């Protein structure tokens, strides 16, 4: 299992526009082979701060995801939106158990 976590910041004044772009990439990614979860969430206490969480079956599938046309489009969109402070980490983990 591959876990991706992180965050990035978008200008608050661009959030309405950004939500549509983020929803498009989330829907396209969730349909990809190997995608278990793919989420963006705005921090309720820090407007414009977007939290990232992803689960993938394998590193190869994550790598394939990064080469998709919808990710190339999202890279261009997020640059145009003014994305900053991007910090993303990737971890390999065993399958978890419920608490």
PEQUIPE-V15718 format. One record per pair of residues at least 12 apart in sequence whose ideal C-beta (glycine too) atoms are under 8 Angstrom apart, sorted by the first residue. I is the first residue (numbers start at 1). J is the second residue. Records with the same first field share a line. If there is no record, write none. Layout:
I = J ; J
This chain:
1 = 36 ; 55 ; 56 ; 57 ; 92 ; 93 ; 94 ; 95 ; 96
2 = 54 ; 55 ; 56 ; 57 ; 58 ; 59 ; 61 ; 62 ; 90 ; 91 ; 92 ; 93
3 = 53 ; 54 ; 55 ; 90 ; 91 ; 92 ; 93
4 = 52 ; 53 ; 54 ; 55 ; 56 ; 62 ; 88 ; 89 ; 90 ; 91
5 = 52 ; 53 ; 54 ; 88 ; 89 ; 91
6 = 51 ; 52 ; 86 ; 87 ; 88 ; 89
7 = 43 ; 49 ; 50 ; 51 ; 52 ; 85 ; 86 ; 87 ; 88
8 = 49 ; 50 ; 52 ; 78 ; 83 ; 84 ; 85 ; 86 ; 87 ; 88
9 = 48 ; 49 ; 50 ; 83 ; 84 ; 85 ; 86
10 = 48 ; 50 ; 78 ; 81 ; 82 ; 83 ; 84
11 = 48 ; 81 ; 82
12 = 47 ; 48
14 = 81 ; 82
15 = 42 ; 47 ; 48
17 = 81
18 = 78 ; 81
21 = 74 ; 77 ; 78 ; 81
22 = 40 ; 50
24 = 70 ; 74
25 = 70 ; 71 ; 73 ; 74
26 = 38 ; 39 ; 40
28 = 68 ; 70
29 = 65 ; 68 ; 70 ; 71
32 = 61 ; 64 ; 65 ; 68
33 = 61 ; 64
34 = 56 ; 57 ; 58 ; 60 ; 61 ; 62 ; 64 ; 65
35 = 54 ; 55 ; 56 ; 57 ; 61 ; 65
36 = 55 ; 56 ; 57
37 = 53 ; 54 ; 55
38 = 54 ; 55
39 = 51 ; 52 ; 53 ; 54
40 = 52
41 = 53
52 = 88
59 = 90 ; 92
62 = 90
